[in-house]
Amino acid sequence: MDRAILEYIMNLSKQTRIKVCVEGVENEEILSVVQTYKPELLQGILLFQTLSGGGIFKEIFQWKR
């Protein structure tokens, strides 16, 4: 992970009030680094297991209930 790029993007997003979803959170080390920048959203295999196409719809419909 290139921390300089992450830091630049996160600082830019705060200055411009653009919400950021950090993707690629695949292990605890990445998670701990990313959390220091307090992004609005996180996405990655550490947080959510890969789902099939049908599994995604099932999860979305259960979440909306």
URUR-V885334 format. One record per residue. N is the residue number from 0. SS is DSSP state (~ for helix, > for strand, _ for the rest). Layout:
# URUR-V885334
N_SS + N_SS
This chain:
# URUR-V885334
0__ + 1__ + 2_~ + 3_~ + 4_~ + 5_~ + 6_~ + 7_~ + 8_~ + 9_~ + 10_~ + 11_~ + 12_~ + 13_~ + 14_~ + 15_~ + 16__ + 17__ + 18__ + 19__ + 20_> + 21_> + 22_> + 23__ + 24__ + 25__ + 26__ + 27_~ + 28_~ + 29_~ + 30_~ + 31_~ + 32_~ + 33_~ + 34_~ + 35__ + 36__ + 37__ + 38__ + 39__ + 40_> + 41_> + 42_> + 43__ + 44__ + 45__ + 46__ + 47__ + 48__ + 49__ + 50__ + 51__ + 52_~ + 53_~ + 54_~ + 55_~ + 56_~ + 57_~ + 58_~ + 59_~ + 60_~ + 61_~ + 62_~ + 63_~ + 64__
